Structure formats: structure tokens, C-alpha cells
Amino acid sequence: MFSGIDEVDWASLRHAQGSAEDVPGWLRALASADTAERATALDGMYGAVHHQGRVYDSTLACVPFLFALLVRAEVPDRGCIVELLVSIGSQAASGAGSADGPPGPTADGRARAAVCAGAEVFALLADDPDPAVRRAVAGALVRFLDEPPRVLEVLRRRLRAERDDRVLTALTEALGLFAHRCPAHAGRALDLLAEQSLPPCEPGPRLAALGQLALHAPGRLPADLVPTAVGLLRQRSARRRLQAEPGTDTLVRRIRRLRPSDEQGAVLLRTLHRALGDRVDDRIALLTGQLTSPDPVDRCNAVWMSAGLLRGWRGPYEGLVRLLGAQLAGEHDRLRDAGVSVLAGLFELAAPAADDLHALVAARPDLWTHRWERCPPTLGGPLKALARTGDPRAVPPLAQLLAGPAAPVGLGREVAHLGRAATALAPAVRHRLGRVPLASPTAARLAAPLLTAVRAVGDRDAVPELLRLLAGAPDGLGARDAVAGQVIETLTELGAAAQAAPLLRTLLHTRHAATAAGALWSADGDAAAVVPVLLRESARPDPDIRRRAARQLARLGPAARAALPGLRRLAGSGPVRDRIPATCALWHIAGDPDPVLPVFRTAWTADPRTRSSIARCMTGMGPAAAPLYDLVTAELRCPRRHTAGGGPYGDRDVPDDEELLRRCRDMAAGS
């Protein structure tokens, strides 16, 4: 099977780690009878020869030998070799890029051609005795054998003969892929999927067929799709539990009982959810069925799928959130931890689960903090999630933590979600802020969350601690420089900027100049002193500095008329995200909607990240914003969150979108 392998000049070929002279050893080890040796070889193939999906000249040289391994029945783990070949051959289609340049007529294109040239082997392996091989080959046939009628016939024949549920599921997914890739032949593939979705087929393959029909032929789905899918899930789970009942109590069985999982079941339901897309009511009903399953593994899968729906789509989620809260009370740690993690990302939207979160917090003080290895403690998930709902019942345990010797890092940020309900925590927060070591490299990391809490509770008694953080020469703040802007904004919001005026003036020639100038304006209203500073800062090359200057100019209103020419230039060019602060400032200074509305309209569509800022400004514009109310109406009708897709939002995607919706509803109500 390795004929000619020594004739290849492997030393002249390359992979991710350099010379490919070690590749022949890995190829030979793939045929080894030793499991560990095969695993090491496969790691080498993925870690070097096909590192992160890239194709090298050594990758191309391996393809014939990988096919040679496949046709030898005595070679173990041939399913893994099929998967490796599928990954290598798929790179040209995915655009992952080769090691030497972009995809196309380079290594990637040649890799696909090489795998296609050997695809006859996949057809021969469709009836292989090893189910792992048959499972991997199903999709490979569709991707690489360029004979659609023959491919469809092989899949049809295997469906009739196959008895392994995992292989049947792979065959079903291959039919869906075939329908997508070969539309001229899709009709028969869809007929086969429809047959596979009905009795007497087994529950797992039926679920797989429903998912593929939902993706490729939703018109062929049954009217009672959701109850059918829930029923099939429960039948499948019941059979899986029976099969898992212990006979001989082996180590593997004990591990499975401690960490139960069902990845195939998760894939089946994720496919169905993905296919349902914006049919939010159907997805809520499906998740309701999953979350009320008697099987905790099904419920755990459902919790994580709920996160995808809640983060990506808008809808009436009160009932679903209550069901997530209900998962916290059981004895299954993985289910509880999953529920807490999802609820913590919902912030106020998790309020229907607040009772369950509070019950968990009260029953398990050991979960109030979490300590990662070699790291300071952080706030535990249950207490964090409860605080983020704004529930005042989070205050007593937070007070205990603040009174302890080592309050969790970041606790102040969660205190902020409680607003004025956290007033009782103000003295402890202030005390911690006063103990931040000014000369320590950790000063900013320790101070930033506490400053957030001070602002949230409006603690004017914390002004001495704030001034302490600003004290020192302009260039001598050390690590505190990272939070100086936040300190200034906190002083301004507390109405205490006048007390900091001497310190603020020393910062007018630092990177905090714009924020300091805005604070001085709030203290004495002396436009002549601060406008020149803001004009200078608004002309800086750094876009962050320009945005800060524009926001401060907006606060000055008509007193900043001298800045209008520069703001018009900033509003008229550059990335839309950078144009919005200048455009908002134009409105606040001149009150003229004509130069503002076109920029807002363009930015709203071009960069969804700007919508919250635009909506905030539009709210204050009143009737002058009426020409943009079509955007507001469309936003309220859109089922997709404007933060969907992750990107820069991360943990804030749900609350940011909910804030945008609130502003849009307010504008719609006042129109």
C-alpha cells in the first residue's frame, strides 16, 4: 500500500512545521495495529500536513497513499482517513486558502482534483463492513464523485440495506447535501428524504430526514412538525437510555453515567433549528418540548440550543426562560451549569428565572465565587446571572463577598446592573476603591469594575477616592492611566467635576484631554476654555480620540458652534462608525436635521453596530427624526437581532439589542 512512498522527495516538501520528511512515518503509522501510534499519526496529519485546513505540497503528495490505505480492509480507523480526505478535498470549495496563496488553481484546486480522481474508492467502500467507514463515505460520495445518478443510486441502495442508525443519519444528511449540490436531480433525493421521515423508519433517522426536508424542501414537511419532532426525540432518547443500562459495570459505562452526552442527538436538533430559522414560535415550541423531556441529556442539549435562539432572534421568551430556570434545581451539574451560563448572558431578559436563580444562590453559597487555576476568584455564575436581572435579592450575598478578604474580580460590573437597589453596597465599594494600590500594575483592573458600581449607585461620597485615582503628574498615573477617562466621567456624572478642576486642567494635554475638557465644561460652563481643546482633539488622526471629542462637543450644544465646519467634514467621510458621533454632535449644536438624517440612514443599514447610538440621538430629536421612522418600523418588525452574528458584541448582544428595541418602541409610540 506504500509502493513508491520512498521515491517521493519528502525533504523538499513542506508542511506547517517545516520539512515534510516526517510524513512517510505518519502515513505508515496510520496502518499500525497500535491505537496510540495511529492516533499520534493522525494528530501529525492534522497538526502539520493539513494544519488548520491548509493545503501544502506535502498534503497533495499524501493523497494517493491515503487512498491506498482505504482499500486495505485490515487497516483500522479508515473512517478517520475518509474524513481527512474529505477535509483536504473540500478546501477549494470553502476558500480556506493554501499555504502558498489564495484558493483557486493552486494547491487547494489541485487537492480537490486529486480527491475527485480517487473518488471511485468511495463508491467501493459504500458497503464496507465497518460502519464508521460507511458513515464517512456517504458525504464523500456526494462531494467528489461527479456522477449524480450513480451517487443517488448508491445512497438509495444503502438506505434500503443499512441498519446502523448513525450511518442512516449520515446517509440522510448526504441526501440533503445532494439535493443542494445537484438541483437537476434533487426531486428523487427529496422523495427519499420524505420516505425516510415516515414510519417504519427509526426515530433518529426520521429526525434527520425532517431536518434535511426543513432545509431543502420546507413545503414537504408535515403540518404537525414540532409535535412530531418532539415525539421522535423522546422515542429516540428512551431507546438510548435502555441501551445504556448497565450490564457489566465497566469503566466506560461509569464515565458515561458521570458525563452523559448525546452529540448525534444535538446535531439532529441543531439542524432542525437552523432550518426553521426565523420561525421563532415553532422554535420556541420545539425547545419547550426539548426542555420538558424526561431525559436530562436532551434538556442539556436544549439549553445550549436556547442560547442560539435567544441571542440571535427576537421573540416572546418568558415561558422559555422559565423553563431554563427550572433546569437549575436538579442534581445534574452539567445541566445546571449550562442553564446558569445561558441565563447569565440574557441580563434583564432572564428575569422570569430570577426565583430559580435566587433559590440556587441561597442553597449553594459555594457557587457564589469561581476560582480558575492560578487566578483570583471571579463572581460565580448563579449570583452573576441574578444580579444581571436587576433583582435586589442579589444584594445580601454581594455584600458578604465585598466584606470578605478577597472580593471577586469584576464584581462591581455586576453590582451596576442593580442600580439604586445596590445603594447599601456603596460604602463597601467605596472602601475597596480606596484600597486600590495606586502604584500597582493591577490598579486599572481592580478599579474599573468598582468605578462602574460607583456610577450606578450615584455615590457622591466616593469623590475623595476618585480624586485619589487622578492625583499625580499628568504623565505619572501609571496603570491608573487606563481608567482615568472612566474616573473623569464618573466625577462628571456625580456632579463633582468642580472639585476635580485643578486635576482636570493638568490632563488637557494628555490622551484624556477631550474627556477632561467636557468635565470642565460641566463644572463651570466656560466654553472659551474648553472649545479650543476639543477642536484640537477632534482633528487628531486617532479615530478614538476624534469620537471622544465629538461626544464632548455634543454636550456643549450651541456653545460649540465653532466646531461645526470640522464636524461636517468628519460626518461626511470615513467609516460610518466613526461618522456617527460627529453627526450626533452636528444635531446637538446646530439643531439642523438636513445634514444628519442622510448619514443616519446610510449608517443604519451599512453597520448595524451604529443603530443603538443613532436611536439614542433620534430619541432626543423628536419630530425632526420622523423621516427615519420607516427604519424604526422595519427594526421592530425584524425577527433577527441587530447584534446577531456575534462580531464585536459578545456577552452584550442580547441587552444591547433589547435597548435598541426599547428606544424604537418609544419612538414608534410617540410618532
LINFEN-V600496 format. One record per residue. N is the residue number from 0. D_LAST is the distance of its C-alpha to the last C-alpha in Angstrom with 2 decimals. Layout:
BEGIN
n = {N,N}
d_last = {D_LAST,D_LAST}
END
This chain:
BEGIN
n = {0,1,2,3,4,5,6,7,8,9,10,11,12,13,14,15,16,17,18,19,20,21,22,23,24,25,26,27,28,29,30,31,32,33,34,35,36,37,38,39,40,41,42,43,44,45,46,47,48,49,50,51,52,53,54,55,56,57,58,59,60,61,62,63,64,65,66,67,68,69,70,71,72,73,74,75,76,77,78,79,80,81,82,83,84,85,86,87,88,89,90,91,92,93,94,95,96,97,98,99,100,101,102,103,104,105,106,107,108,109,110,111,112,113,114,115,116,117,118,119,120,121,122,123,124,125,126,127,128,129,130,131,132,133,134,135,136,137,138,139,140,141,142,143,144,145,146,147,148,149,150,151,152,153,154,155,156,157,158,159,160,161,162,163,164,165,166,167,168,169,170,171,172,173,174,175,176,177,178,179,180,181,182,183,184,185,186,187,188,189,190,191,192,193,194,195,196,197,198,199,200,201,202,203,204,205,206,207,208,209,210,211,212,213,214,215,216,217,218,219,220,221,222,223,224,225,226,227,228,229,230,231,232,233,234,235,236,237,238,239,240,241,242,243,244,245,246,247,248,249,250,251,252,253,254,255,256,257,258,259,260,261,262,263,264,265,266,267,268,269,270,271,272,273,274,275,276,277,278,279,280,281,282,283,284,285,286,287,288,289,290,291,292,293,294,295,296,297,298,299,300,301,302,303,304,305,306,307,308,309,310,311,312,313,314,315,316,317,318,319,320,321,322,323,324,325,326,327,328,329,330,331,332,333,334,335,336,337,338,339,340,341,342,343,344,345,346,347,348,349,350,351,352,353,354,355,356,357,358,359,360,361,362,363,364,365,366,367,368,369,370,371,372,373,374,375,376,377,378,379,380,381,382,383,384,385,386,387,388,389,390,391,392,393,394,395,396,397,398,399,400,401,402,403,404,405,406,407,408,409,410,411,412,413,414,415,416,417,418,419,420,421,422,423,424,425,426,427,428,429,430,431,432,433,434,435,436,437,438,439,440,441,442,443,444,445,446,447,448,449,450,451,452,453,454,455,456,457,458,459,460,461,462,463,464,465,466,467,468,469,470,471,472,473,474,475,476,477,478,479,480,481,482,483,484,485,486,487,488,489,490,491,492,493,494,495,496,497,498,499,500,501,502,503,504,505,506,507,508,509,510,511,512,513,514,515,516,517,518,519,520,521,522,523,524,525,526,527,528,529,530,531,532,533,534,535,536,537,538,539,540,541,542,543,544,545,546,547,548,549,550,551,552,553,554,555,556,557,558,559,560,561,562,563,564,565,566,567,568,569,570,571,572,573,574,575,576,577,578,579,580,581,582,583,584,585,586,587,588,589,590,591,592,593,594,595,596,597,598,599,600,601,602,603,604,605,606,607,608,609,610,611,612,613,614,615,616,617,618,619,620,621,622,623,624,625,626,627,628,629,630,631,632,633,634,635,636,637,638,639,640,641,642,643,644,645,646,647,648,649,650,651,652,653,654,655,656,657,658,659,660,661,662,663,664,665,666,667,668,669,670}
d_last = {76.08,76.14,78.42,77.87,75.74,78.31,78.44,74.86,74.79,72.23,72.91,71.58,68.32,65.33,62.71,60.14,62.92,65.26,68.41,68.38,71.99,70.92,69.26,72.47,72.97,69.50,70.05,73.38,71.93,69.38,72.42,73.86,74.79,73.46,69.87,69.22,70.63,68.39,65.30,66.24,66.75,63.39,61.76,63.59,62.37,58.70,59.08,60.93,61.63,58.10,56.34,52.54,52.79,54.50,57.38,60.53,63.80,65.30,62.60,63.77,67.37,66.69,65.28,68.71,70.06,67.06,67.66,71.34,70.49,68.42,71.31,73.56,73.13,74.80,72.03,69.75,65.96,65.68,62.18,61.16,62.87,60.95,57.67,58.82,59.65,56.30,54.53,56.77,56.33,52.56,51.87,51.86,49.14,47.06,47.43,48.62,50.95,54.68,56.62,57.58,54.46,51.48,51.75,53.20,56.85,57.82,58.74,55.75,56.51,60.19,59.39,57.55,60.41,62.93,61.25,60.87,64.56,65.51,63.09,66.01,66.78,63.50,64.59,67.94,66.32,64.07,66.84,67.84,69.13,66.76,63.35,61.71,62.96,61.82,58.36,58.01,59.54,57.06,54.25,56.81,58.13,54.77,54.08,57.49,59.66,58.88,60.18,57.26,59.44,61.84,59.14,57.59,61.03,61.79,58.53,59.20,62.76,61.79,59.20,61.99,64.43,62.32,62.51,60.82,57.19,56.16,57.74,56.17,52.75,53.54,54.74,51.54,49.43,51.79,51.13,47.39,48.11,50.48,47.91,45.55,48.29,50.28,47.92,50.86,52.57,49.56,50.14,53.25,51.77,48.84,51.42,53.20,50.03,49.31,52.90,52.61,49.57,51.67,54.62,57.33,55.82,55.39,52.05,51.51,52.08,50.02,47.05,47.64,47.73,44.47,42.81,44.26,43.29,39.70,39.78,41.59,41.48,38.70,39.50,42.88,41.63,42.44,39.79,40.60,40.26,39.00,41.61,44.24,43.46,43.45,46.73,48.30,47.26,48.95,52.05,52.32,51.94,54.55,56.99,56.30,57.02,60.25,61.33,60.63,62.80,65.56,69.00,70.90,68.89,68.54,66.78,64.22,63.42,63.05,60.64,58.54,58.37,57.30,54.66,53.70,51.59,50.77,49.48,50.10,48.04,45.21,45.41,45.36,42.18,40.46,41.19,39.63,36.47,36.22,36.66,34.00,31.44,27.89,29.23,28.03,28.88,32.37,32.86,31.91,34.42,37.00,36.64,36.89,40.18,41.32,40.50,42.40,45.41,48.73,49.46,48.21,48.48,46.01,43.67,44.05,43.23,40.16,38.95,39.01,37.34,34.55,33.93,33.37,30.81,28.93,28.90,28.00,25.64,22.74,23.44,24.25,27.12,28.10,31.22,32.25,32.03,34.18,36.72,36.80,37.54,40.30,42.12,42.89,45.45,48.12,51.19,50.11,49.39,47.89,45.43,44.49,44.13,41.96,39.65,39.42,38.74,35.81,34.29,34.66,32.41,29.53,29.00,26.63,26.40,30.11,29.61,30.82,34.11,34.51,37.29,39.27,38.84,39.98,42.94,43.99,43.67,45.73,48.34,48.78,48.99,50.73,47.42,45.74,46.89,47.83,50.45,50.83,54.34,55.29,51.81,50.57,48.82,45.12,42.91,43.56,41.00,40.65,40.07,37.74,35.61,35.61,34.60,31.73,30.21,30.13,32.71,34.85,37.90,38.22,39.18,42.85,43.96,42.23,44.09,47.34,46.79,45.98,49.15,51.24,53.30,51.04,47.35,45.67,44.31,40.52,40.27,38.16,35.29,35.14,35.49,32.29,30.28,31.48,29.91,31.25,33.06,35.50,36.51,39.95,40.48,39.98,43.71,44.81,42.26,43.37,47.00,46.52,44.76,47.75,50.12,48.67,51.71,50.82,53.38,52.74,51.19,49.10,47.48,44.10,43.99,44.77,42.56,39.27,38.32,39.48,37.35,34.28,35.33,36.00,32.48,31.00,33.10,32.92,36.73,37.80,41.38,41.32,41.33,45.13,44.83,42.08,44.28,47.18,45.34,44.77,48.30,50.73,51.22,48.28,49.98,51.45,48.63,49.95,47.86,45.54,44.29,42.07,40.10,40.39,36.82,35.60,37.86,36.51,32.87,33.95,35.79,32.80,30.46,33.19,33.48,37.06,37.06,39.36,42.03,41.96,42.02,45.62,44.97,41.74,43.64,46.14,43.39,42.15,44.44,43.70,41.09,39.08,38.99,35.24,34.41,37.21,36.08,32.56,34.22,36.53,33.67,32.13,35.64,36.64,33.98,36.70,34.92,38.28,39.62,36.87,35.28,38.49,38.54,35.00,35.77,38.84,37.08,34.29,37.12,38.82,39.46,38.19,34.52,34.04,35.26,33.07,29.93,31.02,31.67,28.29,26.56,28.83,28.27,24.52,25.48,27.56,24.77,26.26,29.68,29.84,29.60,32.96,31.43,29.10,31.69,32.43,28.82,28.16,31.16,30.02,26.53,28.21,30.71,31.75,30.27,26.48,26.63,28.52,26.24,23.05,24.38,25.57,22.32,20.40,23.23,22.84,19.33,20.54,23.66,22.76,19.04,19.21,16.62,19.10,21.46,18.92,16.50,19.50,21.05,18.04,17.78,21.52,21.82,19.16,21.34,24.69,24.72,22.65,24.04,21.77,18.46,18.46,19.24,16.66,13.85,15.39,15.32,11.80,10.72,12.80,11.75,8.52,7.46,10.67,9.57,7.34,10.71,10.97,8.09,10.98,12.83,10.49,10.67,14.36,14.97,13.93,16.21,18.99,21.82,23.43,22.85,22.18,25.26,27.42,30.78,31.65,32.35,31.53,29.63,32.54,32.28,28.69,27.15,25.78,24.36,22.86,21.04,19.96,18.55,16.53,15.21,14.31,12.31,10.52,9.90,8.67,6.07,5.24,5.69,3.79,0.00}
END
